[in-house]
Amino acid sequence: MLYDLVKLRASQLNGCAYCVDMHATDLERRGVATRKIHGLAAWGESPFFEDDERVALAFTETLTGGIGAVDDDLWAEAGRVLGEERRADLIVAVGAINTWNMAGITTHLQPRP
C-alpha cells in the first residue's frame, strides 16, 4: 500500500487525472479508508499516516518537485524508517510514476467518466 500512496501523491502533484483516478481507485479496492485517500493531499497535517508513509511521501514530494538532491536529514530518516533497500526501491518507484504521469499528460490520457 505504501507505493500506492506514493503513486497517488506524485500523480496529484503532477496533475495527471488518469493516474490520480487509477491510483485512488486501486487504494479503495485495497480497502484503504476514503478519509485517508482524500487526506493524502494534506498528509503533513493529517493524522491518518504512519511514520513510513510520512517519510515516503516527503521523499516523493522532494523527487517529484524536480531532479535534485534529497536533503541529508530526509535521506537519513528514510534510511532509518524504511531501510536502505526500501529507500532505493522508493527512488525507482517515484521515478517510474513520474515517467508514467508525463506519458499520461502528454498523450491527454483521461479517466473513464
Backbone as a chain_set.jsonl record, in Angstrom:
{"seq": "MLYDLVKLRASQLNGCAYCVDMHATDLERRGVATRKIHGLAAWGESPFFEDDERVALAFTETLTGGIGAVDDDLWAEAGRVLGEERRADLIVAVGAINTWNMAGITTHLQPRP", "coords": {"N": [[0.817, -1.187, 0.0], [2.061, 1.198, 0.585], [3.544, 2.031, -1.698], [1.451, 2.488, -3.416], [0.262, 4.731, -2.278], [2.352, 6.516, -2.676], [2.403, 6.588, -5.487], [-0.102, 7.739, -5.988], [0.188, 10.239, -4.704], [2.332, 11.46, -6.13], [1.129, 11.579, -8.63], [-0.972, 13.335, -8.099], [0.502, 15.674, -7.576], [1.702, 16.053, -10.053], [-0.479, 16.444, -11.644], [-1.873, 14.553, -13.179], [-4.7, 13.406, -14.318], [-5.725, 10.917, -15.132], [-3.995, 9.058, -13.876], [-4.317, 9.794, -11.179], [-6.998, 9.098, -10.758], [-6.855, 6.317, -11.294], [-5.013, 5.362, -9.326], [-6.2, 6.171, -6.924], [-8.545, 4.688, -7.065], [-7.425, 2.113, -7.022], [-6.42, 2.096, -4.389], [-8.833, 2.299, -2.957], [-9.985, -0.163, -3.662], [-8.249, -1.832, -2.353], [-9.035, -1.533, 0.169], [-8.409, 0.749, 1.624], [-9.153, 3.401, 3.757], [-11.531, 5.87, 2.856], [-11.228, 8.445, 3.893], [-8.502, 8.553, 4.342], [-7.491, 8.389, 1.753], [-8.519, 10.768, 0.618], [-7.342, 12.512, 2.382], [-4.73, 12.495, 1.643], [-3.807, 14.606, 0.068], [-3.241, 16.535, 1.923], [-1.389, 15.392, 3.632], [0.656, 16.012, 5.453], [-0.537, 17.393, 7.498], [-2.385, 15.687, 8.401], [-3.814, 13.126, 10.495], [-3.807, 10.529, 9.607], [-1.662, 8.991, 8.707], [1.144, 6.802, 8.865], [4.54, 6.571, 10.219], [6.345, 5.466, 8.267], [4.918, 5.941, 5.941], [4.772, 8.727, 5.966], [7.486, 9.521, 5.702], [8.019, 8.421, 3.205], [6.218, 9.855, 1.622], [7.172, 12.475, 1.94], [9.653, 12.164, 0.716], [8.772, 11.529, -1.85], [7.519, 13.936, -2.6], [9.733, 15.634, -2.651], [11.325, 14.484, -4.697], [9.558, 14.578, -6.831], [9.241, 17.21, -7.24], [11.22, 18.024, -8.905], [14.391, 17.264, -10.391], [16.854, 16.744, -8.116], [18.909, 16.907, -5.201], [18.01, 14.969, -2.376], [17.595, 16.26, 0.804], [20.005, 15.914, 3.47], [18.922, 15.235, 6.0], [16.347, 14.169, 5.435], [17.129, 12.061, 3.788], [18.578, 10.469, 5.625], [16.54, 9.926, 7.488], [14.731, 8.491, 5.886], [16.298, 6.242, 5.369], [16.546, 5.248, 7.977], [13.858, 4.737, 8.746], [12.737, 3.276, 6.597], [14.753, 1.574, 5.735], [17.675, 0.656, 3.85], [17.247, -0.792, 1.427], [14.46, -0.518, 0.875], [14.398, 2.237, 0.687], [15.914, 2.654, -1.622], [14.234, 1.314, -3.42], [12.103, 3.065, -3.303], [13.095, 5.36, -4.581], [13.253, 4.43, -7.218], [10.54, 3.808, -7.641], [9.281, 6.335, -7.426], [10.513, 7.665, -9.541], [9.551, 6.091, -11.652], [6.705, 6.462, -11.543], [6.563, 9.184, -12.01], [7.47, 9.266, -14.636], [5.426, 7.781, -15.91], [3.294, 9.522, -15.36], [4.09, 11.738, -16.888], [3.876, 10.627, -19.438], [1.115, 10.071, -19.52], [-0.029, 12.632, -19.258], [1.081, 13.954, -21.469], [-0.043, 12.546, -23.601], [-2.678, 13.114, -23.286], [-4.287, 11.402, -21.773], [-7.23, 10.252, -20.283], [-9.383, 9.62, -17.46], [-12.028, 7.178, -17.334], [-15.384, 8.344, -17.61]], "CA": [[0.0, 0.0, 0.0], [2.94, 2.357, 0.638], [3.866, 2.501, -3.036], [0.213, 3.012, -3.998], [0.148, 6.104, -1.785], [3.388, 7.276, -3.369], [1.952, 6.8, -6.866], [-1.204, 8.695, -5.983], [0.667, 11.58, -4.359], [3.085, 12.002, -7.269], [0.159, 11.873, -9.687], [-1.646, 14.568, -7.699], [1.443, 16.784, -7.759], [1.939, 16.228, -11.481], [-1.734, 16.812, -12.296], [-2.284, 13.536, -14.147], [-6.053, 12.995, -13.932], [-5.881, 9.477, -15.348], [-3.267, 8.33, -12.836], [-4.964, 10.068, -9.898], [-8.188, 8.253, -10.71], [-6.451, 4.914, -11.235], [-4.373, 5.011, -8.053], [-7.207, 6.313, -5.867], [-9.415, 3.517, -7.202], [-6.65, 0.968, -6.528], [-6.398, 2.167, -2.929], [-10.183, 1.949, -2.499], [-10.139, -1.621, -3.824], [-7.404, -2.491, -1.35], [-9.666, -1.333, 1.472], [-7.917, 1.937, 2.315], [-10.256, 4.283, 4.137], [-11.752, 7.026, 1.994], [-10.658, 9.62, 4.555], [-7.053, 8.529, 4.134], [-7.253, 8.706, 0.342], [-8.769, 12.203, 0.45], [-6.393, 13.229, 3.227], [-3.385, 12.44, 1.074], [-3.424, 15.931, -0.433], [-2.772, 17.307, 3.078], [-0.847, 14.348, 4.511], [1.505, 16.578, 6.503], [-1.405, 17.894, 8.565], [-3.397, 14.667, 8.638], [-3.442, 12.088, 11.454], [-4.09, 9.216, 9.029], [-0.481, 8.391, 8.084], [2.181, 6.24, 9.732], [5.881, 7.12, 10.012], [6.931, 5.044, 6.989], [4.176, 6.638, 4.891], [5.161, 10.138, 6.004], [8.819, 9.703, 5.123], [7.908, 8.111, 1.772], [5.523, 10.97, 0.972], [8.113, 13.603, 1.902], [10.618, 11.787, -0.309], [8.052, 11.646, -3.118], [7.339, 15.347, -2.93], [11.042, 16.185, -2.989], [11.756, 13.983, -6.002], [8.593, 14.968, -7.851], [9.411, 18.638, -7.449], [12.295, 18.246, -9.873], [15.577, 16.472, -10.1], [17.751, 17.407, -7.185], [19.298, 16.083, -4.058], [17.197, 14.886, -1.17], [18.471, 16.787, 1.857], [20.635, 14.889, 4.304], [18.028, 14.792, 7.077], [15.326, 13.293, 4.863], [17.838, 10.858, 3.346], [18.862, 9.663, 6.814], [15.26, 9.477, 8.047], [14.217, 7.431, 5.006], [17.104, 5.049, 5.631], [16.22, 4.74, 9.313], [12.475, 4.254, 8.801], [12.453, 2.305, 5.533], [15.884, 0.698, 5.447], [18.353, 1.03, 2.602], [16.636, -1.412, 0.246], [13.177, 0.126, 0.582], [14.697, 3.605, 0.247], [16.302, 2.536, -3.034], [13.001, 0.985, -4.147], [11.293, 4.281, -3.352], [13.644, 6.223, -5.636], [12.821, 3.861, -8.504], [9.079, 3.931, -7.736], [8.935, 7.733, -7.698], [10.934, 7.932, -10.919], [8.651, 5.398, -12.581], [5.391, 7.089, -11.618], [6.72, 10.484, -12.667], [7.542, 8.99, -16.073], [4.069, 7.419, -16.345], [2.5, 10.757, -15.349], [4.483, 12.526, -18.048], [3.28, 9.986, -20.618], [-0.334, 10.254, -19.464], [-0.351, 14.04, -19.513], [1.491, 14.267, -22.847], [-0.962, 11.913, -24.542], [-4.031, 13.524, -22.92], [-4.999, 10.25, -21.249], [-8.289, 10.67, -19.374], [-10.123, 8.532, -16.82], [-13.394, 6.97, -17.838], [-16.385, 9.093, -16.817]], "C": [[0.868, 1.261, 0.0], [3.21, 2.915, -0.758], [2.621, 2.996, -3.773], [-0.028, 4.445, -3.538], [1.143, 7.017, -2.489], [2.942, 7.592, -4.796], [0.821, 7.823, -6.927], [-0.697, 10.103, -5.682], [1.453, 12.208, -5.504], [2.133, 12.396, -8.393], [-0.634, 13.134, -9.375], [-0.751, 15.773, -7.975], [1.666, 17.093, -9.235], [0.681, 16.614, -12.248], [-2.179, 15.834, -13.364], [-3.631, 12.95, -13.702], [-6.251, 11.49, -14.061], [-5.221, 8.703, -14.201], [-3.858, 8.574, -11.448], [-6.18, 9.167, -9.732], [-7.808, 6.782, -10.526], [-5.899, 4.543, -9.86], [-5.321, 5.189, -6.87], [-8.156, 5.111, -5.885], [-8.709, 2.257, -6.698], [-6.628, 0.944, -5.003], [-7.763, 1.813, -2.34], [-10.39, 0.44, -2.561], [-9.333, -2.402, -2.797], [-7.928, -2.271, 0.062], [-9.145, -0.149, 2.264], [-9.097, 2.868, 2.566], [-10.316, 5.501, 3.222], [-11.133, 8.285, 2.588], [-9.152, 9.685, 4.336], [-6.719, 8.907, 2.695], [-7.438, 10.204, 0.111], [-7.77, 13.04, 1.251], [-4.986, 13.27, 2.675], [-2.905, 13.801, 0.588], [-2.872, 16.817, 0.684], [-2.151, 16.367, 4.109], [-0.016, 14.905, 5.664], [0.723, 17.077, 7.702], [-2.409, 16.848, 9.023], [-2.917, 13.613, 9.636], [-3.511, 10.67, 10.887], [-2.869, 8.449, 8.537], [0.56, 7.979, 9.114], [3.542, 6.83, 9.371], [6.482, 6.732, 8.661], [6.221, 5.734, 5.817], [4.594, 8.11, 4.824], [6.531, 10.366, 5.365], [8.788, 9.418, 3.622], [7.221, 9.25, 1.021], [6.409, 12.212, 0.901], [9.154, 13.381, 0.81], [10.002, 11.975, -1.691], [7.907, 13.098, -3.53], [8.66, 16.005, -3.312], [11.466, 15.761, -4.383], [10.815, 14.4, -7.124], [8.717, 16.454, -8.162], [10.479, 18.988, -8.463], [13.506, 17.431, -9.473], [16.502, 17.301, -9.225], [18.02, 16.488, -6.019], [18.228, 16.115, -2.972], [18.1, 15.37, -0.042], [18.914, 15.672, 2.804], [19.719, 14.357, 5.394], [16.96, 13.833, 6.566], [15.952, 11.988, 4.392], [18.083, 9.916, 4.526], [17.576, 9.104, 7.422], [14.662, 8.35, 7.203], [15.006, 6.144, 5.208], [16.765, 4.415, 6.961], [14.844, 4.074, 9.335], [12.227, 3.128, 7.799], [13.531, 1.25, 5.363], [16.454, 1.052, 4.081], [17.678, 0.454, 1.359], [15.309, -0.751, -0.116], [13.369, 1.576, 0.15], [15.098, 3.604, -1.229], [15.087, 2.217, -3.895], [12.131, 2.23, -4.319], [11.788, 5.23, -4.443], [13.18, 5.735, -7.003], [11.32, 4.045, -8.69], [8.669, 5.365, -8.07], [9.343, 8.104, -9.125], [9.987, 7.314, -11.931], [7.301, 6.097, -12.679], [5.484, 8.47, -12.246], [6.804, 10.321, -14.179], [6.167, 8.622, -16.619], [3.164, 8.649, -16.367], [2.81, 11.608, -16.565], [3.856, 11.944, -19.314], [1.773, 10.209, -20.657], [-0.751, 11.676, -19.792], [-0.058, 14.39, -20.965], [0.504, 13.733, -23.86], [-2.432, 12.223, -24.254], [-4.901, 12.352, -22.456], [-6.002, 10.725, -20.193], [-8.946, 9.462, -18.712], [-11.488, 8.379, -17.466], [-14.369, 7.741, -16.976], [-17.177, 8.17, -15.913]], "O": [[0.452, 2.29, -0.532], [3.117, 4.123, -0.978], [2.729, 3.838, -4.665], [-0.474, 5.282, -4.323], [0.817, 8.147, -2.853], [3.083, 8.723, -5.261], [0.794, 8.673, -7.817], [-1.11, 11.061, -6.336], [1.251, 13.382, -5.814], [2.317, 13.432, -9.032], [-0.938, 13.916, -10.276], [-1.198, 16.771, -8.541], [1.801, 18.255, -9.62], [0.771, 17.066, -13.39], [-2.795, 16.233, -14.352], [-3.682, 12.099, -12.814], [-6.87, 10.863, -13.202], [-5.829, 7.798, -13.628], [-3.898, 7.658, -10.626], [-6.364, 8.547, -8.684], [-8.385, 6.09, -9.687], [-6.281, 3.518, -9.295], [-5.247, 4.427, -5.906], [-8.52, 4.585, -4.833], [-9.322, 1.428, -6.024], [-6.799, -0.113, -4.395], [-7.84, 1.104, -1.336], [-10.91, -0.161, -1.621], [-9.707, -3.514, -2.422], [-7.346, -2.756, 1.032], [-9.41, -0.047, 3.462], [-9.93, 3.088, 1.687], [-9.292, 6.082, 2.864], [-10.572, 9.103, 1.859], [-8.595, 10.77, 4.164], [-5.774, 9.657, 2.448], [-6.597, 10.839, -0.525], [-7.401, 14.14, 0.841], [-4.139, 14.003, 3.184], [-1.718, 14.111, 0.688], [-2.115, 17.749, 0.415], [-2.36, 16.527, 5.311], [0.006, 14.317, 6.745], [1.265, 17.173, 8.804], [-3.198, 17.098, 9.934], [-1.742, 13.245, 9.627], [-3.294, 9.706, 11.621], [-3.019, 7.353, 7.997], [0.826, 8.687, 10.085], [3.686, 7.503, 8.35], [7.066, 7.576, 7.981], [6.855, 6.069, 4.817], [4.749, 8.665, 3.736], [6.708, 11.297, 4.579], [9.461, 10.101, 2.85], [7.609, 9.572, -0.102], [6.391, 12.926, -0.102], [9.493, 14.303, 0.069], [10.64, 12.517, -2.594], [8.148, 13.447, -4.686], [8.694, 16.848, -4.209], [11.921, 16.591, -5.17], [11.252, 14.558, -8.263], [8.331, 16.897, -9.244], [10.617, 20.153, -8.837], [13.613, 16.969, -8.337], [16.874, 18.422, -9.571], [17.418, 15.422, -5.888], [17.628, 17.153, -2.695], [19.248, 14.938, 0.058], [18.268, 14.63, 2.912], [19.732, 13.161, 5.686], [16.696, 12.803, 7.188], [15.368, 10.92, 4.577], [17.827, 8.715, 4.435], [17.531, 7.942, 7.825], [14.148, 7.371, 7.744], [14.421, 5.06, 5.215], [16.701, 3.191, 7.074], [14.686, 2.98, 9.877], [11.576, 2.137, 8.127], [13.25, 0.147, 4.895], [15.782, 1.676, 3.26], [17.554, 1.144, 0.347], [15.062, -0.458, -1.286], [12.597, 2.09, -0.659], [14.662, 4.465, -1.993], [14.925, 2.782, -4.977], [11.503, 2.418, -5.36], [10.983, 5.836, -5.151], [12.764, 6.531, -7.845], [10.872, 4.399, -9.78], [7.798, 5.578, -8.913], [8.595, 8.782, -9.831], [9.657, 7.931, -12.945], [6.798, 6.307, -13.783], [4.563, 8.885, -12.949], [6.271, 11.144, -14.923], [5.782, 9.103, -17.685], [2.358, 8.808, -17.283], [1.902, 12.142, -17.203], [3.361, 12.687, -20.162], [1.217, 10.503, -21.715], [-1.719, 11.894, -20.521], [-0.863, 15.052, -21.619], [0.235, 14.385, -24.869], [-3.325, 11.668, -24.894], [-6.103, 12.32, -22.719], [-5.654, 11.511, -19.313], [-9.056, 8.4, -19.326], [-12.028, 9.311, -18.06], [-14.216, 7.796, -15.756], [-18.055, 8.627, -15.182]]}, "num_chains": 1, "name": "protein.A"}
